[in-house]
Amino acid sequence: MIRNATLGSAATLITGTLAASLLLAPPAAAAQADNGPKLPEVLGVQIAAARAARTGIDWKDCPADWGLEKPIQCGWVKVPLDYAKPYGKTIDIAVDRIGSTGTKQERQGALVYNPGGPGGSGMRFPRRVTTKSPLWVNASKAYDFVGFDPRGVGHSAPISCIDPQEFVKAPKADPVPDSEADKLAQRKLAAEYADGCKERSGEMLPHMTTPNSARDMDVIRAALGEARLNFLGVSYGTYLGGVYASLFPTHVRRMIVDSVVDPSQDNIWYEANLGQDVAFQMRWNDWQDWVAKNDGVFHLGDTRAKVEAKWQELRNKAKAQPIGGIVGPAELIGFFQGAPYYDSSWVPVAKTWAAYAAGDEQALVDAIAPDMTDTKGNAASENSNAVYTAVECADAKWPTSWTKWDRDNTKLHEQYPFLTWSNAWMNLPCATWKAKQSTPIAVGAKRVPPILIVQSERDAATPYKGAVELHRRLAGSRLITEQNAGSHGVTSLQNPCINTRVDTYLLTGKVDAQDVTCAPHATPVAPAQVAALSLDHGTGSEWPAREELPAVR
């Protein structure tokens, strides 16, 4: 068995030091008096971290069905379910790693990753080494790449809210309501989903908070034998990183946050989702402009207005009669929202749509319809959605008045129709949540090393103002803005202006003297000719590698 190399007699010293700190040291974020961490949680995480430092991680080859090839290794870190009760019930957090590829002198420790969601698994992060991702060659010489399943996700005490096969079943109702009866039906579904979460995962729900996941990361840090944390967080992972830096400012070594959630307390999470609706419409329009510019290839309209009319025609047809008996408006939105999320989806989504418009209905069905035989994949999808809901509902107190939800979303839909109602129904279970809802912590830290913030200017999922706000709250941080770009997950894209700064920061800790604005990465290139539109159904060869993308809700 391979265990962490920094254990042995040193663990006794660590434990003793931490035990003394329980009596002598103030809480790391004591300035957050009204809603900051309470003393039991502060003591609880110190106890759990000391225990993890003593135990380490028993690294072994990963289970065959986890899809993680050698030399990636897997293990477990034990954490309290409730940090106020550190000697009470525990859960096991799944972790994996691949060792640094450089020399002993080059190694700087472990780099821990979270892809967002909430509900995303970071376990595929070490595959950036095994798949030889060119953007991460330099960093992998200095760092072990470490991924983990956050609490409730994947292999880490997974939660569930509904039978997975029922969750993926299609077609679902059109999210855009035509009547009060349609709204009432969606409200009923949302309430039933909240009830299902309570019935299937009730014990976990009060503890599915971002602060608890941040505490889990600190325990993982201790289990790895690291004095301070190196962290890369994308999308929701930026909020997790911001909360970690607020709770454990002295435990931060290097941190990159990419595509940033606005951490303002009044933004978490109801207002954040309303803000997404506006930003998604902006980026949807950007994609439609690109499709129109390439009308010679796609034949979907040579202006944005014509492309939008074609979209509405497709929605209406799918609503009247689901395509292939499976693909309705809800399924279309689930597929087409990939284009506003990621530039890497622009060509595949447009090609699939164009192939359908040219008479290949099966292209659309193959791309969108659920595979009811993939029970493992369907369970993962349901679990991811359950965690997304549980974390967002537990992190903050949500409006309970349907009048407010109806008024806000009806008004937004008038100008931003692409995602508004779909987003509303997804989050509505929080209005009837059957477990404790917290008050978000005041994210901010003054005594932290420089933190690198990376953000595209036209991001749909995490609007730009979030990066500006987090930058304001983290003293000494630096903001890199990718101008006139909007892909989600900037650090996974080829842009030397950004890539070189990410490498420099990870390898040296140095940031620019001032914030930086970078030109955008290359715009996706449409196929050269119409004949290129023929699709190899089911291969997914044009889609980006999963481990390179932040998690999608």
Secondary structure, DSSP 4 states (H G I P E B T S, - for coil): -B--TT-THHHHHHHHHHHHHHHHSPPTTTT-TTTS--HHHHHHHHHHHHHHHHH---BEEPPGGG---TT-EEEEEEEESSTT-TTS-EEEEEEEEE--SS-TTT--EEEEEE--TTT---TTTTHHHHTT-GGGHHHHHHEEEEEE--TTSTTSS---SS-HHHHH-SPPPPSS-SSHHHHHHHHHHHHHHHHHHHHHHTTTGGG--HHHHHHHHHHHHHHTT-SSEEEEEEEHHHHHHHHHHHH-GGGEEEEEEEEE----TTTTTHHHHHHHHHHHHHHHHHHHHHHHHTHHHH-S-SSHHHHHHHHHHHHHHHHHS-BTTTB-HHHHHHHHTHHHH-GGGHHHHHHHHHHHHTT-HHHHHHHHS--TT-HHHHHHHHHHHHHHHHHHHHHSPPP--HHHHHHHHHHHHHH-TTTHHHHHHHHGGGGG--S---------BSSS---EEEEETT-SSS-THHHHHHHHHBTT-EEEEETT---S-GGGS--HHHHHHHHHHHHH----SS-EEEPPPPPPPPPSSGGGG---TT--TTSPPGGGS----
